[in-house]
Amino acid sequence: MDPTEFILPLIGIALIVLLVWLSGGQRTVTLTREGVREALAAEGYEAATVTVADDGHTALAWLEGRNALAILRSMGDHPAILVPGPDDIRGIVINGDPPRLQVRFRSYGQPPFAIALNDPESLDRWRKVLMLYGELATRRHTGS
Amino acid sequence: MNLPQPVQLAIPAFIVLMIMELALGYFRVRAVRYELKDTTASLIMGVGNLATGIPFVVVVYGLFAWIHQYRLFDIGFQWWAFVAIFFAQDLCYYWFHRLSHEHRFWWASHINHHSSQHYNLSTALRQTWTGNVAGTFIVYTPLPLLGFPLKLVAFSMGISLVYQFWIHTEAVGRLPRPIEWIFNTPSHHRVHHATNPRYLDRNYAGILIIWDRLFGTFVPEDPAEPCRYGIVRQIATFNPIRIAFHEWVDMIRDARQAPDLRTAAGYLFHAPGWRPDGTGRTSAAIRAEERQQVADHRKS
């Protein structure tokens, strides 16, 4: 078998990756309150409350009329939105100083999520909301 | 008769077309967006697809050769055989693709192709690593059984794969009406990759869109409702391992935790999103929910 059959495509792939990088493809969306609301609206959701991490990489929103949480992460130049049901969440914990909310999911496609909740007001607000998803301690899913 | 290998021949064209599409986006001629991690993940998935396919060449070829012994007709390389297999293979593709969306066991291997929130030519290469393990080639067994030579079967599958590359783009708008009526086009395939409720699980075609028209799964692209790409529950990772296996891991976990065999089988073979208590967000449920919302909105 001619080795160029493998080498040429690999060179082509490397070239495309290089060109994407050179053309500004490494951009990362920075989440803002307004951006989060717009992204949720595009999916048919209305956000009642939004908290965005200081670094703009993660955000939490409480959805109006649905009594559901939306979790947003910066995924390259898109926000990835997840509206988990209680059974989708394997564990929620708030710990550290400043307090940091960490969520672990059942799905292998959802790596753990973390967001710093710096001001006490937002911490209190989210603590109440997240009670709906179970106790605010590490909660293991039992499959029931 | 020796036939060319369409995919191998087309690889340089794939690369050139991707560079052209990238340039169209960069110079703002078309609304095309490439993102580094997304593109890299798609290309790695493409290479992985080729690599994981190698061991199965022997298995699939062996199975097809065995079936070909019991062929119903002796079909050679006559001109009409090329015409006949074009339609027959495309019909098989339609059903392969439909089954891959409507049953979680096959969706687990196909989902990665839909996991990008981008829609560009690199998305076409975001191919499965596990399709052969899931036995998706079974759908094509009628071709050797009918008597089509194996080389012709392989050739027709290659043609189908090559055709489907160029339709993964936002750079091409609507084509002239007769073409849109007969062929799968970028417009039709954008709908297929969209997560908008009305677009979910539609336009399964490979080359000919007529199958969707025939079997009632066709939906045209509506300029008033732009496509949002990806999957219903967007994955939050560019890690190729997670992209390739996340639905398998989730599906097997669900089946293992099921209280009985019937429920376990439901998790494996019902529609993606199915749950035993009827609360699952399948495509049908999501569409019904949207219809209800529209109806409620009209009432109020």
Interface residues (C-beta under 8 A of the other chain):
Chain A: E5 L8 P9 L10 G12 I13 L15 I16 V17 L19 V20 W21 S23 G24 G25 Q26 R27 A42 E43 G44 R73 M75 G76 D77 H78 A80 I81 L82 R106 S107 Y108 G109 Q110 P111 F113 G143
Chain B: Q8 I11 P12 F14 I15 M18 I19 L22 G25 Y26 R33 Y34 E35 L36 K37 D38 T39 T40 L43 G46 V47 S115 Q117 H118 S122 R228 R233 Q234 I235 A236 T237 F238 N239 R242 I243 F245 H246 E247 V249 D250 R253 Q257 E290 Q293
